Amino acid sequence: MVDRSEAQTARAQNGLPPVPRHVAIIMDGNGRWAKARHLPRAAGHRKGVEAVREVVRVAGEIGVSYLTLFGFSSENWKRPETEVRDLMGLLRLYLRREARELHGQGVRLRVIGDRARLAADIREQLAEVEALTAANTALTLVIALSYGGRAEIVEAARRLAAEVRDGALAPEAIDEAAFSARLFAPDIPDPDLLIRTSGEQRISNFLLWQLAYTEFVFVETLWPDFDRAALLAALGEYGRRERRYGAITA
């Protein structure tokens, strides 16, 4: 298990900037990776799982506290049935194969999104891995599944409205903190850095509320080719940014 404070201290001693506390990644380019190699899209998704394994390991090693991966969006349900089936099969395989590995690395798994649309056996697997890893502290891995940022905001608004209706909350008590507390994972800090692979430069309905002050780094690398070097390069770009949060610095 990696001690985050030790990892950060080692970076400082080597003249490296501190790593962001929370990194979010939109993993894009599996299909294009496969097409470029005249392979089926499923091959790109399988290769993408290897990249997930590598990034989780490296993030833990260098002291990242939270890593959020956009695994499957609410819009992805519109993809061809065969591709959705392949993706769900890969998810089952990942959970079955990686559960003990994640636990051994001290990684805690969290899942955000609309679980009701997932198959019952997948929901059961997710619950089992979350329970197994609940006490781990080396890295929190958040996987967004059947997730949409607008849907999350709508759900938070519904929760607030219900509390006001039931007399549990006064309308004037609703502020940003109250709204944030009704999101899927209110205890997790907002991302410091968002990385999107494959050259696309949009956020695609991902963490719309949480990305308000996040630094964005867009890279040309397709997700299956995203490795330790690519992650460190993105973190290096982040380290050169000056985060002002709307203020003026001298």
N, C-alpha and C positions, 0 to 999 in steps of 0.2 A: 504494500500500500504506500502510495506517495504522499508525503507531507507537503501540503500546499505552501506553507510558510517557508519550508526549506527550499522548495523549488524556486520561489520568488527571490529568496535571499541569494541563491546561486546565480540567478540571472543578473541581479544587481551587482554582484561581485565580478561578473564577466562583462560589465558595461552594457548589458542588454536591458531594454525597457521592460517594465512589468507586463505580464500577460493580462488581457481583459478577464474580469471575473466571470462574465457570461458571454459565450459565443453562440450565435445562432447561424445555421447554415441551410440554405435552399439548395438541395442536391439536384442539379439539373444536368442533363446531357446523356443519360443512359441510352436512350434511343438512338441519338446521333452517333454515339460511340459504336454501337452495334452496326448501324447502317454503314458506317465508314469501313467496317471490316466484313461486310456482306454476311452478317449474322442476324438471327432473329432478335427482336427487341428483348426477349426474355434473357438472352445472353448478356445484354448490357445491364439489365437489372441484377443479374447474379454477380457480375463483376462489381457493380455498385455496392453490393453487400460487403465485399472485401474492403472497399474504401471506407465504409462505415467502421469496420473493425479496426482499421489502421488509425483513423482519426480519433476514435474513442480512446485508443491506447495512448496516442501521442498527447492528446488534450490532458489526460490524467497525469502523464509524466511531467508536463511543463507547468502544471499548477492551475489549469482552468478549473473553476468551481462548478460551473453549469454549462452544459452543451445541449442545445436544442436543435434537433434535426427535423426538417419538414419531410416526413416519411410518405404521407398520402393525404392529398387535399380533398376537401368536399367535392371539388370539381372533377377530381380524378375518377369518381364513380361513373362519369360520362364516357370513359374510355371503352374500347371494345371489351366485351365480356371475357374473351380469352385472356386479354392482357390483365384485367382486374383479377381473374382467377390465378394467373401466374404470380402476380404481386402478393396476393393473400397467401399463396403457397410458400413464397419466399419468407414472408413474415412468420408463418408457422415454423419454418425451418430455422430461422434466425433465433426465435425465442427458445426453441428446443435445444439448439446447439450452444447458444451463447449464455444462457442463464447462469450456469456455474462459473463460466469464465468471467462474466461481469461481476459476480459475487466475489470471486477470488481477487479481483482487482480493486475491490472496495467501491464499486460503482453502484449507485442507487438508480433504479429505473423509475421514471414517471411517464405517464401517458396523458396527453390532452387531446380533446376532440370528442366527436359524437360516437361513443362506443356502441350505441344502439344499432347502428348500421353494420357493425362488424358481426361476423358469425359467432355463435355461442361458444364454440371451442376456442376461438381466438380470444374472446373476452375472458374466458377462464384462464388461458395461458398468461395473459397480461396480468391478471390479478395475482396469479401464483408467483410470477417473477417480481412484481412489485412488493409482495409480502416477503419474499426471500431476501430482497436487497434493501428493505425499508430502513435498516439501521446503518447502512453504509454511508461513509462521509468523504471518501476520496474524491468523488466526482458524481454529480447528479446528471444523468442522461435523460433528457426529456425528448420523447418522440411524439410528434404531432401526427395523429392518425385520424382520418376522416375529419380533418380540421379545416375550418374557415375562420378568418379573422372577423368578418362581419357577423357570422353566426355567433361567435363568442361574445361580441359586443351586444347583440340582440338578446342573448340569454342573460347577460348581466343586467340589462335594462329590465327584462321581465322579472328578475329576482327583486330588484329594487321596487318595481311597481307593486309586486305582490306584498312586500313588506309594508309599503305605504298603505295599501288597501286594507291590510290586516291591523293597522294601527301600531305596528312594531317600529316604524321609522317615520320621522317627520320629513316632509319634502325639503324643508330648508336645511336638513342635515346631510343632504346628498351633495357630495363634493368629489373631487378626483380620487381621494383616498377611499371613500365609500364605494365608488364605482370599481376601482381596482380590486377591492376586497371581494367582489362578486365574480371575478374572472376565474378561469379554470384552475389556475395555479397561483393564487395571490401571494403565496409565501416566497415565490421565486423572483429575484430581482430582474428588472428589465435588461435586455441584452445590451452589452457595451458595443458589440461588433456583430454585424450581419455580413456573411459571405454568401455570394451566389456564384455558382459555377456556370460554365458553358457560354459566357459572354452576354447572357441576357441581363438587362438592367431594369428590372422591376421587382416588386415584392410579392405579387401574385396572391393577395389576400392573406398574407402571413403576419401574425402578431401585430395587427394594425394599431392597436392601442399601445403596445409595449415598445414599439420602435420609434417613439416620438423623438428621442435624443440619441438614437443609435448611430454609430458610424457605419457606413456601407462600403464594402470592398467587393467589386465585381471582377471576376477573373475569367480568362478565356478557357482555362482547363475544363475539360469535360469531367463530370463527377467520377467515373470509373478510374480516371487517371489522377485524381486528387490524392496526394500522399503527404508524408511528413514534410517534405520540402515545400510543397504548395501551401500547406497550412502555416508553416513558419514564415513564408513570404507574405502571406496575408496579415499575419500578426505583426510583421515588421512594418507593413504599410500603416496599420492601425497605430503603432507606436510613434509614427511620425506626425500623427494628427494632434491638433490642439483642441481639446474639448472645452467649449466655452459655456454651453447650456444657455445661450442667449445673452451672456454677459460680455463686457468689453474688458480685455486684459491689456496691460501695459506693453 
